[in-house]
Amino acid sequence: MTRHEVEVITEDQHLVKADEEMARLLDVDVGEEVNHRTVRLVADGVPYVHAVSLSPIGRMPEEVRRDMMRADIPIGKILRNYGMETRRDFDTIQMETDGSLFGSREYLSRTYRIVHHNDALMWIKERFPADGRWLL
């Protein structure tokens, strides 16, 4: 869309034990190990997307888990590399104004699950600033 290479910049990535909310979002047991990853998607030095993902480690094939734990590989690319058939089940799409995102007071947010074999492989929340950076 930007006609520039998109760079994934990992802000944070760590393993956590699923709390009740994570367990509900991913349909896993409380206490199950979950990869928590926060990234920015940047093109030509301009940030376009901020995303948080939750992934139950036990559901991932070993090679996918290995690539997922390496920083800065886009999730879509990982799934394509291993020929995983998935779908995205969207939960919410809304405009929000509860803070600032990359200097924009308003942003579009969406949450969804990436589903593989009817199990949630990931839950993702993406935020897109609602400003002039999209006038490409």
PyMOL commands that set and color helices and strands:
alter all, ss='L'
color gray80, all
select helices_A, chain A and resi 20-26+57-59+62-69+75-81+132-134
alter helices_A, ss='H'
color red, helices_A
select strands_A, chain A and resi 6-17+33-43+46-56+87-96+107-116+119-129
alter strands_A, ss='S'
color yellow, strands_A
deselect
rebuild
show_as cartoon
